Amino acid sequence: MDERELASVLLMLFDQCADAGSDDVEEGWPEELAGCRTTSFEEEGLLTSDHGLVLRLEDGSEFQITVVKSR
C-alpha cells in the first residue's frame, strides 16, 4: 500500500463517519465527525507532492492530514 492508497482509505472512512446517523454514534463513531466533509489534497489543488486529505467539521474546523510512508 502506498501513500495515495492509504489516503483514499482514510477518505472513505471519514465519509462513513459523515454519513453516520445518531444511532451509529453509540457504536463508536465520534459525534464530532458526523456531517464532516473530506477531500484529497489533489482535489483541493494544494501545491504539495504529499498525499493526504482535508477534513472539514461542521463547526468550521479544518484539518489537513498528511500521509507519509516511513518504511
C-alpha positions in Angstrom: 0.0 0.0 0.0 1.4 3.4 -0.9 0.5 6.9 0.5 -2.1 7.6 -2.1 -3.9 4.3 -1.4 -3.9 4.9 2.3 -5.2 8.5 1.9 -8.0 7.1 -0.2 -8.9 4.6 2.5 -8.9 7.3 5.2 -11.1 9.4 2.9 -13.6 6.6 2.7 -13.6 6.1 6.5 -14.2 9.7 7.2 -17.0 9.6 4.6 -18.6 6.8 6.6 -18.4 8.8 9.8 -20.0 11.8 8.0 -22.9 9.5 6.9 -23.4 8.0 10.4 -26.7 8.7 12.0 -27.3 9.3 15.7 -27.6 5.5 16.2 -24.1 5.0 14.9 -22.6 7.4 17.3 -23.3 4.9 20.1 -21.3 2.3 18.2 -18.1 4.3 18.4 -18.4 6.9 15.7 -17.2 10.2 17.1 -20.2 12.6 17.1 -18.0 15.5 16.0 -17.3 13.7 12.7 -21.0 13.4 11.8 -21.5 15.6 8.8 -17.8 16.2 8.1 -16.6 16.8 4.6 -13.4 15.3 3.2 -11.4 15.9 0.1 -8.0 14.8 -1.1 -5.0 17.2 -1.4 -5.2 16.6 -5.1 -8.9 17.5 -5.3 -8.2 20.6 -3.2 -5.4 21.7 -5.6 -2.9 22.0 -2.8 0.6 22.7 -4.1 2.3 19.8 -2.4 3.8 16.5 -3.6 2.4 14.9 -0.3 -0.7 12.7 -0.2 -3.4 13.3 2.3 -6.8 14.8 2.9 -8.5 17.9 4.1 -11.2 17.3 6.8 -13.8 20.0 7.5 -16.1 19.6 10.5 -19.5 21.2 10.8 -18.2 23.6 13.4 -15.9 25.2 10.8 -12.7 23.5 12.0 -10.4 22.3 9.2 -7.6 19.8 9.4 -5.1 18.7 6.9 -3.9 15.1 7.4 -0.7 14.2 5.6 0.2 10.5 4.9 3.9 9.7 4.8 5.2 6.2 4.4 8.1 5.7 6.8 9.2 2.2 5.7 
